[in-house]
Amino acid sequence: MQKQFDAINSRLDDGQTKFSEVADALTKITAHLKSQDDAMSLMADKINQTAEGTGSMLEMWNGGVKAARFFCRLAEAWRFFIREMLIPVFIPMLGLGAVIYYLNHGDIPKWASILIKLVA
């Protein structure tokens, strides 16, 4: 009977040894997984910071696009004013006004002589 108890105790000791090995392995795995979780959370924080930086860059880029669009529209408006209003409407009206002033007063108006000197 003693032999059987010794065999049982030997098996229990072997089982306890294997269990402690498995428990140690599980502890190591758990520690490794925790370190991976910490590394993942650090990477997630960095990704969030990058996303915030990218968002601010996109906002700045959109602001630049809006500014460029504004200046393009301003240039187009200036071109429209010069081609459609100044040359065909205002310059002939100024010339007509200068001719009428010359016919009524006998001399060229000062502003017209200044413009002629400026153009010449």
DSSP file (Angstrom, degrees, kcal/mol; ACC not computed):
  #  RESIDUE AA STRUCTURE BP1 BP2  ACC     N-H-->O    O-->H-N    N-H-->O    O-->H-N    TCO  KAPPA ALPHA  PHI   PSI    X-CA   Y-CA   Z-CA
    1    1 A M     >        0   0    0      0, 0.0     4,-2.2     0, 0.0     5,-0.2   0.000 360.0 360.0 360.0 -35.8    0.0    0.0    0.0
    2    2 A Q  H  >  +     0   0    0      1,-0.2     4,-2.7     2,-0.2     5,-0.2   0.871 360.0  56.4 -61.3 -36.5    2.9    2.3    0.7
    3    3 A K  H  > S+     0   0    0      1,-0.2     4,-2.3     2,-0.2    -1,-0.2   0.896 106.4  49.1 -62.0 -40.5    4.1    1.7   -2.8
    4    4 A Q  H  > S+     0   0    0      2,-0.2     4,-2.6     1,-0.2    -1,-0.2   0.899 111.1  49.5 -66.9 -40.4    0.8    2.9   -4.1
    5    5 A F  H  X S+     0   0    0     -4,-2.2     4,-3.1     1,-0.2    -2,-0.2   0.912 111.4  49.3 -64.6 -40.8    0.9    6.0   -1.9
    6    6 A D  H  X S+     0   0    0     -4,-2.7     4,-2.4     2,-0.2    -2,-0.2   0.901 111.9  48.6 -64.1 -39.9    4.4    6.8   -3.1
    7    7 A A  H  X S+     0   0    0     -4,-2.3     4,-2.4     2,-0.2    -2,-0.2   0.902 113.2  47.5 -65.6 -41.5    3.3    6.4   -6.7
    8    8 A I  H  X S+     0   0    0     -4,-2.6     4,-2.9     2,-0.2    -2,-0.2   0.928 112.9  48.0 -65.8 -44.8    0.3    8.6   -6.2
    9    9 A N  H  X S+     0   0    0     -4,-3.1     4,-2.7     2,-0.2    -2,-0.2   0.888 111.0  51.8 -62.8 -38.4    2.5   11.2   -4.4
   10   10 A S  H  X S+     0   0    0     -4,-2.4     4,-2.5     2,-0.2    -1,-0.2   0.917 111.5  46.6 -63.0 -43.3    5.1   11.0   -7.2
   11   11 A R  H  X S+     0   0    0     -4,-2.4     4,-2.8     2,-0.2    -2,-0.2   0.910 112.7  50.0 -64.9 -42.0    2.3   11.6   -9.8
   12   12 A L  H  X S+     0   0    0     -4,-2.9     4,-2.8     2,-0.2    -2,-0.2   0.907 111.1  48.9 -63.4 -40.7    0.9   14.5   -7.7
   13   13 A D  H  X S+     0   0    0     -4,-2.7     4,-2.4     2,-0.2    -2,-0.2   0.910 112.1  48.7 -64.2 -41.4    4.4   16.0   -7.5
   14   14 A D  H  X S+     0   0    0     -4,-2.5     4,-2.6     2,-0.2    -2,-0.2   0.916 113.0  47.9 -62.6 -42.6    4.9   15.6  -11.3
   15   15 A G  H  X S+     0   0    0     -4,-2.8     4,-2.7     1,-0.2    -2,-0.2   0.902 111.2  50.4 -63.8 -41.3    1.5   17.2  -11.9
   16   16 A Q  H  X S+     0   0    0     -4,-2.8     4,-2.5     2,-0.2    -2,-0.2   0.897 111.0  49.4 -64.2 -39.6    2.3   20.0   -9.5
   17   17 A T  H  X S+     0   0    0     -4,-2.4     4,-2.2     2,-0.2    -2,-0.2   0.926 113.3  45.8 -63.4 -46.3    5.6   20.6  -11.3
   18   18 A K  H  X S+     0   0    0     -4,-2.6     4,-2.6     2,-0.2    -2,-0.2   0.897 112.5  51.5 -64.5 -39.3    3.9   20.7  -14.7
   19   19 A F  H  X S+     0   0    0     -4,-2.7     4,-2.9     1,-0.2    -2,-0.2   0.910 109.8  48.6 -63.7 -42.1    1.2   23.0  -13.3
   20   20 A S  H  X S+     0   0    0     -4,-2.5     4,-2.5     2,-0.2    -1,-0.2   0.875 111.3  51.0 -66.9 -35.0    3.8   25.4  -11.9
   21   21 A E  H  X S+     0   0    0     -4,-2.2     4,-2.5     2,-0.2    -2,-0.2   0.929 112.8  45.4 -64.2 -44.7    5.5   25.3  -15.3
   22   22 A V  H  X S+     0   0    0     -4,-2.6     4,-2.7     2,-0.2    -2,-0.2   0.908 112.7  50.7 -64.6 -41.6    2.3   26.1  -17.1
   23   23 A A  H  X S+     0   0    0     -4,-2.9     4,-2.2     2,-0.2    -2,-0.2   0.902 111.1  48.6 -63.9 -40.8    1.5   28.8  -14.5
   24   24 A D  H  X S+     0   0    0     -4,-2.5     4,-2.6     2,-0.2    -2,-0.2   0.917 111.8  49.3 -63.3 -43.2    4.9   30.4  -15.1
   25   25 A A  H  X S+     0   0    0     -4,-2.5     4,-2.6     1,-0.2    -2,-0.2   0.912 111.5  49.3 -62.6 -41.6    4.4   30.2  -18.9
   26   26 A L  H  X S+     0   0    0     -4,-2.7     4,-2.8     2,-0.2    -1,-0.2   0.878 110.0  51.3 -65.1 -37.0    1.0   31.8  -18.5
   27   27 A T  H  X S+     0   0    0     -4,-2.2     4,-2.5     2,-0.2    -2,-0.2   0.921 111.3  47.5 -64.3 -43.4    2.5   34.6  -16.3
   28   28 A K  H  X S+     0   0    0     -4,-2.6     4,-2.4     2,-0.2    -2,-0.2   0.910 113.3  48.2 -63.4 -41.8    5.2   35.2  -18.9
   29   29 A I  H  X S+     0   0    0     -4,-2.6     4,-2.7     2,-0.2    -2,-0.2   0.911 111.5  50.2 -64.0 -42.5    2.5   35.3  -21.7
   30   30 A T  H  X S+     0   0    0     -4,-2.8     4,-2.3     2,-0.2    -2,-0.2   0.915 111.5  48.0 -62.8 -42.7    0.4   37.7  -19.6
   31   31 A A  H  X S+     0   0    0     -4,-2.5     4,-2.3     2,-0.2    -2,-0.2   0.904 112.3  49.8 -63.6 -40.7    3.3   40.0  -19.0
   32   32 A H  H  X S+     0   0    0     -4,-2.4     4,-2.2     2,-0.2    -2,-0.2   0.915 110.7  49.1 -64.2 -42.9    4.2   39.9  -22.7
   33   33 A L  H  X S+     0   0    0     -4,-2.7     4,-2.4     2,-0.2    -1,-0.2   0.879 110.0  51.8 -64.5 -37.6    0.6   40.7  -23.6
   34   34 A K  H  X S+     0   0    0     -4,-2.3     4,-2.4     2,-0.2    -1,-0.2   0.908 109.6  49.4 -64.8 -40.8    0.5   43.6  -21.1
   35   35 A S  H  X S+     0   0    0     -4,-2.3     4,-2.4     1,-0.2    -2,-0.2   0.884 111.0  50.2 -65.9 -36.2    3.7   45.0  -22.7
   36   36 A Q  H  X S+     0   0    0     -4,-2.2     4,-2.8     2,-0.2    -2,-0.2   0.901 108.9  52.0 -65.6 -39.7    2.1   44.7  -26.1
   37   37 A D  H  X S+     0   0    0     -4,-2.4     4,-2.5     2,-0.2    -2,-0.2   0.915 110.3  48.6 -61.4 -42.6   -1.0   46.5  -24.9
   38   38 A D  H  X S+     0   0    0     -4,-2.4     4,-2.2     2,-0.2    -2,-0.2   0.923 112.4  48.0 -63.0 -43.6    1.2   49.3  -23.5
   39   39 A A  H  X S+     0   0    0     -4,-2.4     4,-2.4     1,-0.2    -2,-0.2   0.906 111.9  50.3 -63.6 -40.7    3.1   49.5  -26.9
   40   40 A M  H  X S+     0   0    0     -4,-2.8     4,-2.7     1,-0.2    -2,-0.2   0.895 109.4  50.5 -64.5 -40.1   -0.2   49.5  -28.8
   41   41 A S  H  X S+     0   0    0     -4,-2.5     4,-2.2     2,-0.2    -1,-0.2   0.887 110.3  50.1 -67.4 -36.1   -1.6   52.3  -26.6
   42   42 A L  H  X S+     0   0    0     -4,-2.2     4,-2.3     2,-0.2    -2,-0.2   0.917 112.3  47.5 -64.2 -42.3    1.6   54.3  -27.2
   43   43 A M  H  X S+     0   0    0     -4,-2.4     4,-2.7     1,-0.2    -2,-0.2   0.895 110.2  52.3 -65.1 -38.5    1.2   53.8  -31.0
   44   44 A A  H  X S+     0   0    0     -4,-2.7     4,-2.4     2,-0.2    -1,-0.2   0.905 109.2  50.0 -64.0 -39.9   -2.4   54.7  -30.8
   45   45 A D  H  X S+     0   0    0     -4,-2.2     4,-2.5     2,-0.2    -2,-0.2   0.920 111.7  48.1 -62.9 -43.1   -1.5   57.9  -29.0
   46   46 A K  H  X S+     0   0    0     -4,-2.3     4,-2.5     2,-0.2    -2,-0.2   0.894 111.1  50.7 -64.1 -39.1    1.1   58.7  -31.7
   47   47 A I  H  X S+     0   0    0     -4,-2.7     4,-2.6     2,-0.2    -1,-0.2   0.902 110.1  50.0 -65.2 -40.3   -1.4   57.9  -34.4
   48   48 A N  H  X S+     0   0    0     -4,-2.4     4,-2.5     2,-0.2    -2,-0.2   0.910 111.0  48.9 -63.9 -41.6   -3.9   60.3  -32.8
   49   49 A Q  H  X S+     0   0    0     -4,-2.5     4,-2.6     2,-0.2    -2,-0.2   0.906 111.8  49.3 -63.5 -40.5   -1.3   63.0  -32.6
   50   50 A T  H  X S+     0   0    0     -4,-2.5     4,-2.9     2,-0.2    -2,-0.2   0.903 110.3  50.8 -64.2 -40.7   -0.4   62.4  -36.2
   51   51 A A  H  X S+     0   0    0     -4,-2.6     4,-2.5     2,-0.2    -2,-0.2   0.907 110.8  48.5 -64.2 -40.6   -4.1   62.6  -37.1
   52   52 A E  H  X S+     0   0    0     -4,-2.5     4,-2.3     2,-0.2    -2,-0.2   0.921 113.2  47.5 -64.5 -42.7   -4.5   65.9  -35.2
   53   53 A G  H  X S+     0   0    0     -4,-2.6     4,-2.2     1,-0.2    -2,-0.2   0.904 112.5  49.2 -63.6 -40.7   -1.4   67.3  -37.0
   54   54 A T  H  X S+     0   0    0     -4,-2.9     4,-2.6     2,-0.2    -2,-0.2   0.891 109.3  53.2 -65.0 -39.0   -2.7   66.1  -40.3
   55   55 A G  H  X S+     0   0    0     -4,-2.5     4,-2.4     2,-0.2    -2,-0.2   0.914 109.6  47.2 -62.1 -42.5   -6.1   67.7  -39.6
   56   56 A S  H  X S+     0   0    0     -4,-2.3     4,-2.4     2,-0.2    -1,-0.2   0.883 111.8  51.1 -67.7 -35.9   -4.4   71.0  -38.8
   57   57 A M  H  X S+     0   0    0     -4,-2.2     4,-2.9     2,-0.2    -2,-0.2   0.902 110.1  49.6 -65.7 -39.6   -2.3   70.7  -42.0
   58   58 A L  H  X S+     0   0    0     -4,-2.6     4,-3.0     2,-0.2    -2,-0.2   0.908 110.3  50.3 -64.5 -40.7   -5.5   70.0  -44.0
   59   59 A E  H  X S+     0   0    0     -4,-2.4     4,-2.2     2,-0.2    -2,-0.2   0.923 112.9  46.5 -61.8 -43.1   -7.2   73.1  -42.4
   60   60 A M  H  X S+     0   0    0     -4,-2.4     4,-2.4     2,-0.2    -2,-0.2   0.917 113.0  49.5 -64.9 -42.6   -4.2   75.2  -43.3
   61   61 A W  H  X S+     0   0    0     -4,-2.9     4,-2.6     2,-0.2    -2,-0.2   0.920 110.6  49.8 -62.3 -43.3   -4.1   73.8  -46.9
   62   62 A N  H  X S+     0   0    0     -4,-3.0     4,-2.5     1,-0.2    -1,-0.2   0.887 109.3  52.4 -63.2 -37.2   -7.9   74.5  -47.2
   63   63 A G  H  X S+     0   0    0     -4,-2.2     4,-2.4     2,-0.2    -1,-0.2   0.906 110.0  48.6 -63.0 -40.4   -7.2   78.0  -46.0
   64   64 A G  H  X S+     0   0    0     -4,-2.4     4,-2.8     2,-0.2    -2,-0.2   0.888 110.5  50.8 -65.2 -39.1   -4.5   78.4  -48.7
   65   65 A V  H  X S+     0   0    0     -4,-2.6     4,-2.7     2,-0.2    -2,-0.2   0.910 110.7  49.0 -64.2 -41.5   -6.9   77.0  -51.3
   66   66 A K  H  X S+     0   0    0     -4,-2.5     4,-2.3     2,-0.2    -2,-0.2   0.907 112.2  48.5 -64.3 -40.8   -9.5   79.5  -50.2
   67   67 A A  H  X S+     0   0    0     -4,-2.4     4,-2.5     2,-0.2    -2,-0.2   0.924 112.4  48.0 -64.9 -43.6   -7.0   82.3  -50.4
   68   68 A A  H  X S+     0   0    0     -4,-2.8     4,-2.4     1,-0.2    -2,-0.2   0.913 111.9  50.1 -62.9 -41.8   -5.8   81.2  -53.8
   69   69 A R  H  X S+     0   0    0     -4,-2.7     4,-2.3     2,-0.2    -1,-0.2   0.901 110.1  51.2 -62.1 -40.5   -9.4   81.0  -55.0
   70   70 A F  H  X S+     0   0    0     -4,-2.3     4,-2.5     2,-0.2    -2,-0.2   0.935 112.1  45.2 -61.6 -47.3  -10.1   84.5  -53.6
   71   71 A F  H  X S+     0   0    0     -4,-2.5     4,-2.5     2,-0.2    -1,-0.2   0.844 111.5  52.9 -70.1 -31.8   -7.1   86.0  -55.4
   72   72 A C  H  X S+     0   0    0     -4,-2.4     4,-2.4     2,-0.2    -1,-0.2   0.913 111.6  46.1 -65.6 -41.6   -8.0   84.2  -58.7
   73   73 A R  H  X S+     0   0    0     -4,-2.3     4,-2.5     2,-0.2    -2,-0.2   0.888 111.7  51.9 -66.8 -38.0  -11.5   85.6  -58.5
   74   74 A L  H  X S+     0   0    0     -4,-2.5     4,-2.4     2,-0.2    -2,-0.2   0.912 110.8  47.8 -64.0 -42.1  -10.1   89.0  -57.7
   75   75 A A  H  X S+     0   0    0     -4,-2.5     4,-2.7     2,-0.2    -2,-0.2   0.903 111.8  50.1 -64.7 -40.7   -7.8   88.8  -60.7
   76   76 A E  H  X S+     0   0    0     -4,-2.4     4,-2.4     2,-0.2    -2,-0.2   0.895 110.8  49.4 -64.6 -39.0  -10.7   87.7  -62.9
   77   77 A A  H  X S+     0   0    0     -4,-2.5     4,-2.7     2,-0.2    -2,-0.2   0.910 111.4  49.1 -66.1 -40.8  -12.8   90.6  -61.6
   78   78 A W  H  X S+     0   0    0     -4,-2.4     4,-2.7     2,-0.2    -2,-0.2   0.922 111.5  49.2 -63.8 -43.2  -10.0   93.0  -62.4
   79   79 A R  H  X S+     0   0    0     -4,-2.7     4,-2.7     1,-0.2     5,-0.3   0.909 111.8  49.2 -61.6 -41.9   -9.6   91.6  -65.9
   80   80 A F  H  X>S+     0   0    0     -4,-2.4     4,-2.9     2,-0.2     5,-0.6   0.919 110.9  50.2 -62.5 -43.5  -13.3   91.9  -66.4
   81   81 A F  I  X>S+     0   0    0     -4,-2.7     5,-3.1     3,-0.2     4,-1.5   0.925 114.5  43.6 -61.3 -45.3  -13.3   95.5  -65.2
   82   82 A I  I  <>S+     0   0    0     -4,-2.7     5,-2.1     3,-0.2    -2,-0.2   0.949 123.0  35.5 -66.2 -48.7  -10.4   96.4  -67.5
   83   83 A R  I  <5S+     0   0    0     -4,-2.7    -2,-0.2    -5,-0.2    -3,-0.2   0.856 129.9  28.5 -76.5 -36.5  -11.8   94.6  -70.6
   84   84 A E  I  <5S+     0   0    0     -4,-2.9    -3,-0.2    -5,-0.3    -2,-0.2   0.700 133.3  19.4-102.4 -21.6  -15.5   95.1  -70.2
   85   85 A M  I  XXS+     0   0    0     -4,-1.5     5,-2.1    -5,-0.6     4,-1.5   0.798 120.9  42.3-115.9 -52.3  -15.8   98.4  -68.3
   86   86 A L  I  4XS+     0   0    0     -5,-3.1     5,-2.7     3,-0.2    -4,-0.2   0.964 118.7  38.4 -68.1 -54.1  -12.7  100.6  -68.4
   87   87 A I  I  4<S+     0   0    0     -5,-2.1    -1,-0.1    -6,-0.3    -4,-0.1   0.954 126.6  31.7 -68.6 -50.6  -11.7  100.3  -72.1
   88   88 A P  I  45S+     0   0    0      0, 0.0    -1,-0.2     0, 0.0    -2,-0.2   0.746 135.4  18.5 -82.9 -17.5  -15.1  100.2  -73.8
   89   89 A V  I  X5S+     0   0    0     -4,-1.5     4,-1.8     3,-0.1    -3,-0.2   0.814 123.4  38.3-115.2 -58.6  -17.0  102.5  -71.4
   90   90 A F  I  ><S+     0   0    0     -5,-2.1     4,-2.7     2,-0.2     5,-0.2   0.896 113.5  50.9 -73.4 -41.5  -15.0  104.7  -69.1
   91   91 A I  H  ><S+     0   0    0     -5,-2.7     4,-2.6    -6,-0.2    -1,-0.2   0.932 113.0  46.0 -64.6 -44.9  -12.1  105.8  -71.4
   92   92 A P  H  > S+     0   0    0      0, 0.0     4,-2.8     0, 0.0    -1,-0.2   0.899 113.0  51.3 -63.2 -36.0  -14.5  106.9  -74.2
   93   93 A M  H  X S+     0   0    0     -4,-1.8     4,-2.7     2,-0.2    -2,-0.2   0.915 110.9  47.8 -65.7 -40.0  -16.6  108.7  -71.6
   94   94 A L  H  X S+     0   0    0     -4,-2.7     4,-2.5     2,-0.2    -1,-0.2   0.918 112.9  48.8 -64.1 -42.6  -13.5  110.5  -70.2
   95   95 A G  H  X S+     0   0    0     -4,-2.6     4,-2.4     2,-0.2    -2,-0.2   0.922 112.5  47.8 -62.0 -43.6  -12.5  111.4  -73.8
   96   96 A L  H  X S+     0   0    0     -4,-2.8     4,-2.6     1,-0.2    -2,-0.2   0.899 111.7  50.7 -63.7 -41.0  -16.0  112.7  -74.6
   97   97 A G  H  X S+     0   0    0     -4,-2.7     4,-2.4     2,-0.2    -2,-0.2   0.894 110.3  49.5 -63.9 -38.6  -16.0  114.7  -71.3
   98   98 A A  H  X S+     0   0    0     -4,-2.5     4,-2.5     2,-0.2    -2,-0.2   0.904 111.4  49.0 -66.3 -40.7  -12.6  116.2  -72.2
   99   99 A V  H  X S+     0   0    0     -4,-2.4     4,-2.5     2,-0.2    -2,-0.2   0.927 112.4  47.7 -64.0 -44.6  -13.8  117.1  -75.7
  100  100 A I  H  X S+     0   0    0     -4,-2.6     4,-2.0     2,-0.2    -2,-0.2   0.913 112.6  49.2 -62.5 -42.7  -17.0  118.7  -74.2
  101  101 A Y  H  X S+     0   0    0     -4,-2.4     4,-2.8     2,-0.2     5,-0.4   0.905 111.5  49.7 -62.7 -41.6  -14.9  120.6  -71.7
  102  102 A Y  H  X S+     0   0    0     -4,-2.5     4,-2.1     1,-0.2    -2,-0.2   0.900 111.1  49.3 -64.0 -40.6  -12.5  121.8  -74.4
  103  103 A L  H  < S+     0   0    0     -4,-2.5    -1,-0.2     1,-0.2    -2,-0.2   0.856 118.2  39.6 -67.5 -34.2  -15.5  123.0  -76.6
  104  104 A N  H  < S+     0   0    0     -4,-2.0    -2,-0.2    -5,-0.2    -1,-0.2   0.844 130.2  24.6 -83.7 -34.8  -17.0  124.9  -73.6
  105  105 A H  H  < S-     0   0    0     -4,-2.8    -3,-0.2     2,-0.2    -2,-0.2   0.628  93.8-126.6-111.3 -16.6  -13.8  126.4  -72.0
  106  106 A G  S  < S+     0   0    0     -4,-2.1     2,-0.3    -5,-0.4    -4,-0.2   0.413  79.6  74.7  86.8  -3.1  -11.3  126.5  -74.8
  107  107 A D  S    S-     0   0    0     -6,-0.4    -2,-0.2     0, 0.0    -1,-0.2  -0.938  86.8 -97.2-136.8 163.6   -8.5  124.6  -73.1
  108  108 A I        -     0   0    0     -2,-0.3    -9,-0.1     1,-0.1   -10,-0.1  -0.597  47.5-108.3 -78.8 135.7   -7.8  120.9  -72.2
  109  109 A P     >  -     0   0    0      0, 0.0     4,-2.2     0, 0.0     3,-0.3  -0.278  24.1-118.7 -62.9 152.1   -8.7  120.1  -68.6
  110  110 A K  H  > S+     0   0    0      1,-0.2     4,-2.5     2,-0.2     5,-0.2   0.894 113.3  53.3 -59.2 -43.4   -5.8  119.5  -66.2
  111  111 A W  H  > S+     0   0    0      1,-0.2     4,-2.1     2,-0.2    -1,-0.2   0.865 109.1  50.0 -62.6 -35.2   -6.8  115.9  -65.5
  112  112 A A  H  > S+     0   0    0     -3,-0.3     4,-2.4     2,-0.2    -1,-0.2   0.905 110.8  48.3 -70.5 -40.9   -6.8  115.1  -69.2
  113  113 A S  H  X S+     0   0    0     -4,-2.2     4,-2.3     2,-0.2    -2,-0.2   0.880 111.3  51.1 -66.3 -35.5   -3.4  116.7  -69.8
  114  114 A I  H  X S+     0   0    0     -4,-2.5     4,-2.4     2,-0.2    -2,-0.2   0.919 111.3  47.7 -64.8 -43.8   -2.0  114.7  -66.8
  115  115 A L  H  X S+     0   0    0     -4,-2.1     4,-2.5     2,-0.2     5,-0.2   0.889 111.2  50.8 -64.0 -39.7   -3.4  111.5  -68.3
  116  116 A I  H  X S+     0   0    0     -4,-2.4     4,-2.4     2,-0.2    -2,-0.2   0.921 112.4  46.5 -64.9 -42.9   -2.0  112.3  -71.7
  117  117 A K  H  < S+     0   0    0     -4,-2.3    -2,-0.2     2,-0.2    -1,-0.2   0.887 112.4  51.5 -65.3 -38.1    1.4  113.0  -70.1
  118  118 A L  H  < S+     0   0    0     -4,-2.4    -2,-0.2     1,-0.2    -1,-0.2   0.914 113.0  43.6 -64.2 -43.0    1.1  109.8  -68.1
  119  119 A V  H  <        0   0    0     -4,-2.5    -2,-0.2     1,-0.3    -1,-0.2   0.886 360.0 360.0 -70.1 -38.7    0.3  107.7  -71.2
  120  120 A A     <        0   0    0     -4,-2.4    -1,-0.3    -5,-0.2    -2,-0.2   0.494 360.0 360.0 -73.6 360.0    3.0  109.4  -73.3
